[in-house]
Amino acid sequence: MNGSSEDVRVNDPFPASDPTFKLVSVTDTAAVIGLVSGSFSNGDDTITINVGETLVLAADDGTRYAIKIVSVAS
């Protein structure tokens, strides 16, 4: 998240410093994340990010989060 690595388990909120997102589920190739409260601007409750992909999300207050799924461990 924003250049800092953080281990996250399913149902954990993240980042630890500002718990905005939660890890909903994982597969070998992707992670599904949601918001701790509310939904994304398109109305979806979750979004899927593939391993190796970086997704940049902007909060209502203008804070930007760059989320990259580096690896998925079982």
C-alpha positions in Angstrom: 0.0 0.0 0.0 1.6 3.3 -1.2 5.0 1.7 -1.3 4.9 -0.1 2.1 4.4 -3.8 2.4 1.8 -5.2 4.8 0.6 -8.8 5.4 -3.1 -9.0 5.4 -5.4 -11.9 6.2 -9.0 -12.5 4.9 -11.4 -10.2 6.8 -8.6 -8.0 8.1 -8.8 -4.2 7.5 -5.9 -2.4 6.0 -3.7 -0.3 6.0 -3.0 -0.6 9.7 -2.3 3.1 9.9 -5.7 4.0 8.4 -8.0 1.0 8.0 -10.0 1.9 4.9 -10.1 -1.4 3.1 -10.7 -5.1 4.0 -9.5 -8.2 2.3 -12.6 -10.2 1.4 -11.1 -13.2 -0.3 -8.1 -14.5 -2.2 -7.2 -17.0 -4.9 -3.9 -18.1 -6.2 -4.0 -15.2 -8.7 -6.1 -12.4 -7.2 -7.4 -10.7 -4.1 -10.9 -9.3 -3.7 -11.0 -6.1 -1.5 -13.9 -4.1 -0.2 -14.2 -0.9 1.9 -14.5 -1.0 5.7 -17.7 1.0 5.2 -19.6 2.1 2.1 -19.1 1.1 -1.5 -16.9 2.1 -4.4 -18.0 5.0 -6.6 -19.3 2.7 -9.2 -21.6 1.2 -6.5 -19.8 -2.2 -6.3 -19.1 -3.6 -2.8 -15.8 -5.2 -3.9 -13.1 -5.0 -6.5 -10.7 -7.7 -7.7 -7.0 -7.0 -8.0 -4.7 -9.5 -9.8 -1.3 -10.5 -8.4 1.2 -8.1 -9.9 -1.4 -5.4 -10.7 -1.4 -2.0 -9.1 -4.7 -0.2 -8.5 -4.9 3.4 -7.5 -8.0 4.4 -5.6 -9.0 7.9 -4.4 -11.0 8.5 -1.2 -13.7 11.2 -1.0 -11.2 13.4 1.0 -8.7 13.2 -1.9 -6.4 10.7 -0.2 -5.0 8.3 -2.9 -4.1 4.7 -2.2 -1.9 2.6 -4.5 -2.6 -1.0 -3.8 -0.4 -3.7 -5.4 -0.9 -7.4 -4.7 2.7 -8.8 -4.6 1.9 -12.4 -3.7 -0.8 -14.6 -2.2 0.2 -17.1 0.5 -1.9 -20.0 1.7 
